[in-house]
Amino acid sequence: MTTPITLCGFAVSNYYNKVKLSLLEKSVPFSEAVVYPSQSEEMLSESPMGKVPFLRTPKGVLSESQVLTEFIEDSWPEPPLYPHDLYARARCRELIEHIELHLELPARRLYKEAFFGGTVSEETKVEVAPLLEKGLRSLARLVRFSPFLGGDSFTHADCAAWVHLPLISQCTRKIYGRDFLDEMLPQAKAYLKMIGERPHAQTVNDDRKAAMEIFMSRAKK
């Protein structure tokens, strides 16, 4: 029996895992297809930027992780991972946008050296550090940790935070010898541990570890 949607990408990708965790938490039936970023015509026919994740649906293919998040919520509204109140829903989206635009995006410039054995210029390191510090200071003004990122309910913002924030911690320790996340948002450690104990988060993390082993073995060939 085929499932109505297929999540395409690979489990090393934090954006892939953000969408996967949302699907699992909402009990949406889906299959997975391992696809790596490329500029091949076959890839571009489904993901115009050649990126992952993307989602195959009965009506066509969708790309960009936040678009996938919105499509999932609209298509399978129960159980909700956005608040029903429109203002609260906007605040939830604000958290996602803030984490991805002001933290994950600048931190991504460091990933080559932090995680994949490459090197990053000293100029880049100098440029990125204040951006991450500014992003964390402003995030501290938005988050609640009561107990979830935006309040008392698990939402799509928690799916995003759980896959992105550990990368900020790991790459700053590697590049700068300091954990920016722990220094500037110390409540995050207990919060991330709590989310990581959720069964679906454990599934995503186990799959991520297995995919990382495969990915690194491919990179060495």
C-alpha positions as CSV (number, residue, x, y, z in Angstrom):
1,M,0.0,0.0,0.0
2,T,1.4,3.4,-1.0
3,T,1.4,6.4,1.2
4,P,0.0,9.7,-0.1
5,I,3.2,11.7,0.4
6,T,7.0,11.0,0.2
7,L,9.5,13.0,2.1
8,C,12.7,13.3,-0.1
9,G,16.1,14.1,1.2
10,F,18.5,12.5,3.7
11,A,18.5,12.4,7.4
12,V,21.7,14.3,7.9
13,S,19.8,17.4,6.9
14,N,18.4,19.4,9.8
15,Y,15.7,20.8,7.6
16,Y,14.7,17.3,6.5
17,N,14.6,16.3,10.1
18,K,12.5,19.3,11.0
19,V,9.8,18.2,8.5
20,K,10.1,14.5,9.4
21,L,9.6,15.3,13.1
22,S,6.5,17.3,12.3
23,L,5.1,14.4,10.2
24,L,5.8,11.9,13.0
25,E,4.3,14.0,15.7
26,K,1.1,14.5,13.7
27,S,1.0,10.7,12.8
28,V,0.9,11.5,9.1
29,P,1.4,8.5,6.9
30,F,4.4,9.1,4.7
31,S,7.3,7.3,3.0
32,E,10.9,8.4,2.6
33,A,13.2,8.6,-0.4
34,V,16.9,9.1,0.0
35,V,17.9,12.0,-2.3
36,Y,21.0,14.1,-2.1
37,P,21.3,17.7,-3.3
38,S,22.5,18.1,-6.9
39,Q,22.1,20.2,-10.0
40,S,21.1,17.4,-12.2
41,E,18.1,17.9,-14.5
42,E,16.2,15.1,-12.7
43,M,16.7,16.8,-9.4
44,L,15.9,20.3,-10.6
45,S,12.7,19.0,-12.1
46,E,11.5,18.4,-8.6
47,S,13.5,20.8,-6.4
48,P,14.3,23.9,-8.5
49,M,17.2,24.9,-6.3
50,G,18.5,21.3,-6.2
51,K,18.0,21.3,-2.4
52,V,16.4,19.0,0.1
53,P,14.0,18.4,1.6
54,F,11.1,18.3,-0.9
55,L,7.8,16.6,-0.7
56,R,6.1,14.5,-3.4
57,T,2.3,14.8,-3.1
58,P,-0.5,13.4,-5.2
59,K,-0.9,16.9,-6.8
60,G,2.8,17.5,-7.4
61,V,6.1,18.4,-5.7
62,L,6.7,21.0,-3.1
63,S,10.0,22.4,-1.9
64,E,11.4,24.5,1.0
65,S,11.0,23.2,4.5
66,Q,8.7,25.9,5.9
67,V,6.4,25.5,2.9
68,L,6.3,21.7,3.7
69,T,5.5,22.5,7.3
70,E,2.6,24.8,6.3
71,F,1.2,22.2,3.9
72,I,1.4,19.5,6.5
73,E,-0.5,21.6,9.0
74,D,-3.1,22.6,6.5
75,S,-3.6,19.1,5.2
76,W,-3.6,17.3,8.6
77,P,-4.8,19.8,11.1
78,E,-5.2,17.3,13.9
79,P,-3.4,17.1,16.2
80,P,-2.5,20.7,15.8
81,L,1.2,21.8,15.9
82,Y,0.2,25.4,15.5
83,P,-1.9,27.3,18.1
84,H,-5.5,27.9,17.0
85,D,-5.3,31.6,18.1
86,L,-4.1,33.6,15.1
87,Y,-1.8,35.8,17.1
88,A,-0.3,32.8,19.0
89,R,0.1,31.1,15.6
90,A,2.0,34.1,14.2
91,R,4.3,34.1,17.3
92,C,5.0,30.4,16.7
93,R,6.0,31.2,13.1
94,E,8.1,34.1,14.3
95,L,10.1,31.7,16.4
96,I,10.8,29.5,13.5
97,E,11.7,32.4,11.2
98,H,14.0,33.8,13.9
99,I,15.9,30.6,14.5
100,E,16.4,29.8,10.8
101,L,17.1,33.3,9.6
102,H,19.2,34.8,12.4
103,L,20.9,31.7,13.8
104,E,20.9,28.7,11.4
105,L,21.6,30.7,8.3
106,P,24.8,32.4,9.6
107,A,25.9,29.3,11.5
108,R,25.7,27.3,8.2
109,R,28.7,29.3,7.0
110,L,30.8,27.4,9.6
111,Y,29.4,23.9,9.0
112,K,32.1,22.9,6.4
113,E,34.8,23.1,9.1
114,A,32.7,22.2,12.1
115,F,31.2,19.0,10.8
116,F,32.6,17.9,7.4
117,G,36.4,18.1,7.7
118,G,36.8,21.3,5.6
119,T,38.1,24.7,6.5
120,V,36.5,28.1,6.9
121,S,38.4,31.4,6.5
122,E,39.2,33.4,9.5
123,E,37.4,36.3,8.0
124,T,34.2,34.2,7.9
125,K,34.6,33.2,11.5
126,V,35.0,36.8,12.6
127,E,31.9,37.8,10.6
128,V,29.7,35.0,11.9
129,A,30.4,35.3,15.6
130,P,28.6,38.6,16.3
131,L,25.7,37.6,14.1
132,L,25.2,34.5,16.2
133,E,25.6,36.5,19.5
134,K,23.0,39.0,18.3
135,G,20.6,36.2,17.1
136,L,20.8,34.5,20.5
137,R,20.3,37.7,22.5
138,S,17.2,38.4,20.5
139,L,15.9,34.8,20.7
140,A,16.2,35.0,24.4
141,R,13.6,37.8,24.3
142,L,11.2,35.6,22.4
143,V,11.3,32.1,24.0
144,R,9.4,30.9,27.0
145,F,10.6,27.4,27.9
146,S,7.3,26.9,29.7
147,P,8.0,24.1,29.1
148,F,8.1,24.3,25.3
149,L,9.6,27.0,23.2
150,G,6.5,29.1,22.8
151,G,4.4,28.1,25.8
152,D,2.7,25.0,27.2
153,S,2.2,23.1,23.9
154,F,4.6,21.3,21.6
155,T,4.5,23.1,18.2
156,H,6.3,23.2,14.8
157,A,8.6,25.8,16.5
158,D,9.9,23.0,18.8
159,C,10.5,20.8,15.7
160,A,12.7,23.5,14.3
161,A,14.5,24.4,17.5
162,W,15.3,20.8,18.3
163,V,17.1,20.2,15.0
164,H,18.8,23.6,14.6
165,L,19.9,24.8,18.1
166,P,22.2,21.9,18.8
167,L,24.1,22.8,15.6
168,I,24.7,26.3,17.0
169,S,26.1,24.7,20.2
170,Q,28.3,22.2,18.4
171,C,29.7,24.4,15.7
172,T,30.6,27.3,18.1
173,R,32.3,24.9,20.4
174,K,34.3,23.6,17.5
175,I,35.1,26.9,15.8
176,Y,35.4,29.3,18.7
177,G,36.1,27.0,21.7
178,R,32.9,28.4,23.3
179,D,29.3,27.2,23.5
180,F,27.4,30.3,22.5
181,L,24.1,28.6,23.1
182,D,24.9,27.6,26.6
183,E,26.4,31.0,27.4
184,M,23.6,33.1,26.1
185,L,20.5,30.8,26.5
186,P,21.4,28.4,29.3
187,Q,17.8,27.1,29.6
188,A,18.2,25.6,26.2
189,K,20.2,22.6,27.4
190,A,17.4,21.2,29.7
191,Y,14.8,22.1,27.0
192,L,16.6,20.2,24.2
193,K,17.1,17.2,26.5
194,M,13.3,17.2,27.2
195,I,12.4,17.3,23.5
196,G,15.0,14.7,22.8
197,E,13.3,12.3,25.1
198,R,10.1,12.3,23.0
199,P,9.8,9.0,21.2
200,H,9.5,10.6,17.7
201,A,12.6,12.8,18.4
202,Q,14.5,9.6,19.4
203,T,13.5,8.0,16.1
204,V,14.7,11.0,14.1
205,N,17.9,11.1,16.0
206,D,18.6,7.4,15.5
207,D,18.0,7.8,11.8
208,R,20.2,10.9,11.7
209,K,23.1,9.0,13.3
210,A,22.8,6.1,10.8
211,A,22.5,8.5,7.9
212,M,25.6,10.4,9.0
213,E,27.7,7.2,9.0
214,I,26.6,6.5,5.4
215,F,27.1,10.1,4.3
216,M,30.6,10.3,5.7
217,S,31.6,7.0,4.2
218,R,30.4,8.3,0.8
219,A,32.4,11.5,1.3
220,K,35.6,9.6,1.8
221,K,35.3,7.7,-1.5
